[in-house]
């Protein structure tokens, strides 16, 4: 009996989601991940209603796997604590069918990986190139070459990855924002665009005073976010307008200098951080859209396809949407036809969100006092109903859905 086989480059949320989706549909899957082992250190992620519907389509219950954590509200405040706007989660649930779910990224990744057969994810195996994607793709990795073609039942275990070659029917590049596979196949693409900001992220252990509401606070060129997670931990993130590559010598001192006088509970939360567990990354998105998300039997997914800034909270959510749509289309068509349909279904939506997220980031990162004052006044003057309507194309059923 011949079964189809997929090679997935990257074991992030997008790569693992598409691996689970294809496995559920009877595919053999090999996931190649450059990291030597799963990381226990990571940030949080808020799974918006559209991502949760995409997980439903995949057949993965994120809430059951990672726990429920729906904050009572999501507030936007000034550094002194003044409320600019509030999104009540009960109202979001009534409008979109479910509340957002806040989870620890490594916990979500572990739950997805647990849905796959043992040995599916090959750690310490970086995919460096995919050759002849239009014909018989050869996946070049740090462990050898994987040749794409048909896979017969049993061949996966009979011919291990380190032997030098495996056969496959489709290659999925979920290898992140700096995707080597994207650079290889789109050499004329301008690459990444620096937003002008850097971001710090960390997760605090459970045990401190409870945090009931998620909140983001906007200053002048600086932001601070607090999100309660399912198990009592708290996800913190902060951004600042700084030169590309800026790295303070003392992270704790830097964060306290910038945010230590802001409203409660920010100072107390900063006192609890472990500097060794703070991640810092400059924020980038794609400088321009890719012309398509496929070439022959090769497809791009998640940040590799449409890297966007985190200002809408949709980067990981769109990767899950990609996974659900791609697996759905591969179930009912030839690989080439399915990948062409995948590009048609996903390119416009994801690029619109990339552009919208960049614009939202520019507004949030304003530094001039008059511009900041005008921004805050505009946010406060926007009715809650109008703000919710602005989210409809993200969260509502007419935003994400599986193609016919």
Wavefront OBJ file of the C-alpha trace (Angstrom):
o trace
v 0.000 0.000 0.000
v 1.391 3.411 -1.018
v 0.978 6.263 1.440
v 1.936 9.855 0.858
v 4.797 11.390 2.790
v 5.472 15.006 3.744
v 8.746 16.533 4.875
v 8.217 19.606 7.070
v 11.123 21.990 7.667
v 10.678 23.483 11.133
v 9.003 22.354 14.360
v 7.437 25.646 15.351
v 3.713 25.995 15.889
v 3.014 26.151 12.145
v 5.213 23.185 11.264
v 3.837 21.008 14.045
v 0.256 22.032 13.248
v 0.535 20.989 9.611
v 2.322 17.797 10.663
v -0.562 16.898 12.986
v -3.138 17.802 10.338
v -1.488 15.604 7.703
v -0.894 12.745 10.149
v -4.603 12.789 11.003
v -5.311 12.427 7.291
v -3.151 9.336 6.942
v 0.121 10.853 5.746
v 3.577 9.844 6.853
v 5.312 12.962 8.134
v 8.940 13.769 8.897
v 9.604 17.070 10.698
v 13.180 18.368 10.515
v 14.061 20.848 13.263
v 17.417 22.646 13.519
v 17.306 22.935 17.337
v 18.958 20.072 19.185
v 15.959 19.563 21.475
v 12.621 21.153 22.396
v 13.054 24.364 24.349
v 11.449 24.784 27.772
v 12.088 28.537 27.628
v 9.689 30.588 25.576
v 7.024 33.218 25.393
v 3.270 33.107 25.515
v 0.820 33.192 22.649
v -2.789 34.302 22.529
v -4.773 32.001 20.259
v -7.510 34.165 18.794
v -10.901 32.693 17.822
v -9.794 32.265 14.196
v -6.804 30.140 15.262
v -8.996 28.042 17.544
v -11.378 27.356 14.636
v -8.371 26.369 12.523
v -7.283 23.956 15.252
v -10.838 22.548 15.220
v -10.435 21.874 11.492
v -7.133 20.114 12.193
v -8.737 18.036 14.965
v -6.658 19.450 17.827
v -8.268 20.773 21.006
v -5.855 23.466 22.197
v -7.822 24.192 25.372
v -7.883 20.549 26.428
v -4.188 20.153 25.649
v -2.891 23.292 27.346
v -5.596 24.397 29.779
v -8.126 27.204 29.746
v -6.946 30.773 30.278
v -9.416 33.382 29.100
v -8.753 36.699 30.879
v -11.800 38.636 32.015
v -10.843 41.538 29.749
v -8.090 42.904 27.557
v -7.246 46.473 28.565
v -5.274 49.188 26.825
v -3.804 51.752 29.250
v -1.467 54.717 29.579
v 1.703 54.393 31.713
v -0.047 56.125 34.623
v -2.835 53.537 34.500
v -5.530 55.516 32.708
v -7.791 53.207 30.718
v -7.875 53.908 26.985
v -10.063 50.983 25.921
v -11.321 47.634 27.161
v -12.301 44.503 25.220
v -14.582 42.428 27.425
v -13.996 38.712 26.799
v -17.658 37.905 27.418
v -18.570 40.242 24.561
v -15.884 38.674 22.344
v -17.232 35.213 23.161
v -20.772 36.265 22.310
v -19.629 37.740 19.003
v -17.120 35.100 17.864
v -18.257 31.932 19.614
v -15.309 31.586 22.002
v -12.825 33.706 23.928
v -9.132 33.983 23.050
v -6.939 31.348 24.708
v -3.616 32.389 26.281
v -1.028 29.583 26.473
v 2.685 29.012 26.955
v 4.290 28.468 23.537
v 6.522 25.542 24.610
v 3.501 23.854 26.214
v 1.511 24.228 23.002
v 4.415 22.895 20.945
v 4.810 19.924 23.282
v 1.091 19.156 23.079
v 1.196 19.224 19.269
v 4.320 17.046 19.139
v 2.636 14.533 21.447
v -0.030 13.998 18.766
v 2.615 12.637 16.372
v 4.168 9.150 16.315
v 7.498 8.801 18.083
v 10.445 9.767 15.907
v 8.424 12.041 13.635
v 10.294 15.147 14.795
v 14.027 14.900 14.037
v 15.832 17.423 16.251
v 19.298 18.652 15.353
v 18.420 18.338 11.653
v 18.395 21.651 9.805
v 16.970 21.875 6.301
v 19.391 24.029 4.340
v 17.930 23.809 0.813
v 15.314 22.137 -1.366
v 16.537 21.402 -4.874
v 14.450 20.738 -8.006
v 11.184 21.709 -6.337
v 9.383 21.650 -9.702
v 10.305 18.050 -10.384
v 11.625 15.553 -7.852
v 12.567 17.666 -4.826
v 15.673 16.787 -2.861
v 15.683 18.069 0.706
v 19.214 18.962 1.809
v 19.724 18.680 5.542
v 22.500 18.570 8.081
v 21.863 14.803 8.214
v 22.018 14.146 4.464
v 19.600 14.382 1.542
v 15.924 13.427 1.441
v 14.659 12.610 -2.045
v 10.997 13.386 -2.738
v 8.801 10.820 -4.481
v 6.428 8.062 -3.345
v 6.711 6.335 0.024
v 5.549 2.787 0.558
v 4.287 1.665 3.951
v 7.166 0.653 6.184
v 9.842 2.525 4.226
v 9.985 5.305 6.797
v 11.383 3.066 9.497
v 13.395 0.949 7.088
v 15.369 3.923 5.801
v 16.172 6.362 8.625
v 16.966 10.001 7.990
v 20.645 9.632 8.723
v 20.991 7.020 5.949
v 21.026 9.894 3.442
v 17.709 9.771 1.625
v 13.985 9.400 2.140
v 11.143 9.691 -0.320
v 8.315 12.214 0.031
v 5.463 13.741 -1.937
v 5.467 17.309 -0.636
v 7.945 19.555 1.184
v 6.601 22.251 3.526
v 8.908 25.108 4.486
v 7.905 26.223 7.981
v 11.455 27.287 8.782
v 10.720 30.672 10.275
v 11.237 34.339 9.593
v 14.824 33.864 8.363
v 13.799 30.918 6.125
v 16.808 29.657 4.125
v 14.374 27.943 1.763
v 12.603 31.226 1.037
v 15.917 32.929 0.311
v 16.934 30.075 -1.997
v 13.797 30.092 -4.134
v 13.053 33.843 -4.092
v 16.568 35.319 -4.468
v 15.237 38.624 -5.834
v 12.896 39.189 -2.887
v 14.002 42.170 -0.741
v 13.875 40.066 2.443
v 13.010 41.447 5.849
v 12.023 44.949 6.950
v 13.041 46.153 10.422
v 10.145 47.793 12.246
v 12.388 50.086 14.291
v 11.533 48.240 17.515
v 12.949 45.497 19.678
v 10.904 43.210 21.943
v 11.584 41.501 25.261
v 9.497 38.475 26.273
v 9.432 36.235 29.327
v 7.094 34.053 31.377
v 6.908 34.368 35.171
v 6.368 31.313 37.331
v 3.056 30.877 39.113
v 2.833 31.954 42.732
v 2.681 35.720 42.693
v -0.411 37.895 43.090
v -3.053 36.772 40.565
v -3.406 38.701 37.319
v -7.019 38.705 36.147
v -6.972 40.817 32.995
v -4.648 40.979 30.040
v -3.362 44.493 29.481
v -1.145 46.402 27.095
v 0.197 49.800 28.116
v 1.308 52.406 25.572
v 3.863 55.083 26.325
v 6.037 57.138 23.985
v 7.816 54.639 21.757
v 7.432 51.978 24.463
v 4.817 49.296 25.228
v 4.347 46.756 27.992
v 2.016 43.749 27.950
v 0.765 41.409 30.683
v -1.150 38.199 29.865
v -2.241 35.578 32.450
v -1.664 32.004 31.258
v -3.594 28.812 31.913
v -1.522 27.424 34.786
v -1.085 30.592 36.837
v 2.032 31.776 35.043
v 2.145 35.261 33.560
v 3.438 36.193 30.128
v 5.198 39.569 29.944
v 6.326 41.404 26.834
v 7.723 44.858 26.172
v 8.757 46.806 23.090
v 10.853 49.911 22.562
v 11.935 52.039 19.629
v 15.700 51.458 19.500
v 18.355 50.961 16.812
v 18.531 47.560 15.164
v 20.831 45.243 17.132
v 20.531 47.167 20.413
v 21.275 44.822 23.340
v 21.519 46.192 26.905
v 24.177 44.695 29.139
v 21.765 44.402 32.096
v 18.277 43.364 30.994
v 16.648 43.785 34.396
v 18.064 47.288 34.813
v 16.971 48.211 31.297
v 13.385 47.068 31.830
v 13.161 48.735 35.237
v 14.538 51.976 33.789
v 11.962 51.999 31.020
v 8.875 50.580 32.747
v 9.578 50.507 36.483
v 7.531 53.650 37.222
v 4.507 52.551 35.184
v 1.202 51.572 36.767
v 0.663 48.513 38.963
v 1.279 45.621 38.705
v 4.120 46.299 36.234
v 6.852 47.258 38.786
v 6.143 44.214 40.973
v 6.131 41.893 37.950
v 9.468 43.282 36.778
v 11.001 42.521 40.158
v 10.148 38.844 39.622
v 11.793 38.349 36.225
v 14.705 35.989 35.705
v 17.072 37.820 33.310
v 18.320 34.497 31.940
v 14.781 33.658 30.817
v 14.174 36.947 28.991
v 14.151 36.643 25.196
v 15.004 39.669 23.079
v 14.366 39.924 19.342
v 14.267 42.842 16.967
v 10.888 43.013 15.223
v 10.751 42.393 11.488
v 8.232 41.621 8.811
v 8.597 40.833 5.119
v 9.557 43.921 3.151
v 7.177 42.829 0.374
v 4.801 39.907 -0.184
v 5.990 36.714 -1.811
v 4.556 36.268 -5.311
v 3.142 32.894 -4.252
v 3.400 30.393 -1.413
v 4.361 27.399 -3.518
v 6.688 26.134 -6.206
v 6.023 22.717 -7.674
v 5.851 20.336 -4.693
v 7.227 22.874 -2.201
v 5.035 25.142 -0.057
v 5.813 27.917 2.441
v 3.901 28.317 5.699
v 3.820 30.715 8.665
v 6.644 33.242 9.106
v 8.533 31.667 6.198
v 5.652 32.714 3.936
v 4.326 35.943 5.454
v 6.339 37.148 8.443
v 4.468 39.945 10.203
v 5.027 42.052 13.307
v 3.160 40.960 16.458
v 0.971 44.071 16.679
v -2.251 42.215 15.806
v -1.296 39.017 17.633
v -1.810 37.108 14.388
v 1.594 35.686 13.422
v 1.137 32.286 15.062
v -2.613 32.350 14.428
v -2.065 32.728 10.693
v 0.412 29.840 10.725
v -2.309 27.620 12.210
v -4.733 28.835 9.539
v -2.120 27.979 6.888
v -1.773 24.483 8.299
v -5.511 23.826 8.329
v -6.024 25.102 4.780
v -2.999 23.304 3.335
v -3.901 19.938 4.859
v -7.530 20.339 3.767
v -6.532 21.047 0.163
v -3.970 18.232 0.031
v -6.700 15.783 0.997
v -8.752 16.335 -2.134
v -6.365 17.089 -5.002
v -3.003 16.293 -6.520
v -0.093 17.907 -4.715
v 0.594 20.473 -7.430
v -3.070 21.480 -7.723
v -3.460 21.614 -3.946
v -0.435 23.876 -3.501
v -1.603 26.232 -6.242
v -5.005 26.423 -4.517
v -3.244 27.029 -1.201
v -1.439 30.078 -2.629
v -4.707 31.372 -4.028
v -6.452 30.923 -0.686
v -3.792 32.372 1.604
v -1.696 35.061 -0.124
v -4.184 37.939 -0.071
v -5.411 37.408 3.500
v -1.987 37.076 5.066
v -0.494 40.018 3.194
v -3.400 42.258 4.185
v -2.698 41.354 7.814
v 1.048 41.922 7.367
v 0.370 45.453 6.117
v -2.270 46.128 8.768
v 0.043 44.929 11.533
v 2.856 47.181 10.310
v 0.528 50.187 10.326
v -0.773 49.363 13.796
v 2.801 49.141 15.045
v 3.633 52.580 13.692
v 0.704 54.063 15.597
v 1.568 52.255 18.825
v 5.242 53.261 18.584
v 4.712 57.008 18.164
v 7.186 59.097 20.149
v 6.249 62.763 19.632
v 4.181 64.039 22.591
v 1.521 65.683 20.414
v 1.168 62.616 18.203
v 0.913 60.371 21.274
v -1.756 62.600 22.803
v -3.776 62.597 19.571
v -3.445 58.812 19.308
v -4.642 58.241 22.850
v -7.567 60.616 22.398
v -8.614 58.788 19.242
v -8.457 55.409 20.980
v -10.547 56.650 23.913
v -13.122 58.192 21.562
v -13.638 54.983 19.556
v -16.856 53.212 20.669
v -16.399 49.630 21.855
v -18.853 48.416 19.237
v -16.813 50.001 16.441
v -13.616 48.493 17.846
v -15.197 45.036 17.847
v -16.382 45.448 14.269
v -12.781 46.182 13.277
v -11.872 42.691 14.507
v -14.506 40.899 12.453
v -12.274 40.200 9.467
v -9.750 38.637 11.873
v -11.955 36.596 14.165
v -15.361 36.082 12.545
v -16.351 33.196 10.303
v -16.043 35.403 7.218
v -12.366 35.908 8.136
v -11.088 32.331 8.310
v -12.725 29.374 6.663
v -11.685 26.319 4.690
v -11.878 26.750 0.909
v -14.446 24.728 -1.011
l 1 2 3 4 5 6 7 8 9 10 11 12 13 14 15 16 17 18 19 20 21 22 23 24 25 26 27 28 29 30 31 32 33 34 35 36 37 38 39 40 41 42 43 44 45 46 47 48 49 50 51 52 53 54 55 56 57 58 59 60 61 62 63 64 65 66 67 68 69 70 71 72 73 74 75 76 77 78 79 80 81 82 83 84 85 86 87 88 89 90 91 92 93 94 95 96 97 98 99 100 101 102 103 104 105 106 107 108 109 110 111 112 113 114 115 116 117 118 119 120 121 122 123 124 125 126 127 128 129 130 131 132 133 134 135 136 137 138 139 140 141 142 143 144 145 146 147 148 149 150 151 152 153 154 155 156 157 158 159 160 161 162 163 164 165 166 167 168 169 170 171 172 173 174 175 176 177 178 179 180 181 182 183 184 185 186 187 188 189 190 191 192 193 194 195 196 197 198 199 200 201 202 203 204 205 206 207 208 209 210 211 212 213 214 215 216 217 218 219 220 221 222 223 224 225 226 227 228 229 230 231 232 233 234 235 236 237 238 239 240 241 242 243 244 245 246 247 248 249 250 251 252 253 254 255 256 257 258 259 260 261 262 263 264 265 266 267 268 269 270 271 272 273 274 275 276 277 278 279 280 281 282 283 284 285 286 287 288 289 290 291 292 293 294 295 296 297 298 299 300 301 302 303 304 305 306 307 308 309 310 311 312 313 314 315 316 317 318 319 320 321 322 323 324 325 326 327 328 329 330 331 332 333 334 335 336 337 338 339 340 341 342 343 344 345 346 347 348 349 350 351 352 353 354 355 356 357 358 359 360 361 362 363 364 365 366 367 368 369 370 371 372 373 374 375 376 377 378 379 380 381 382 383 384 385 386 387 388 389 390 391 392 393 394 395 396 397 398 399 400 401 402 403 404
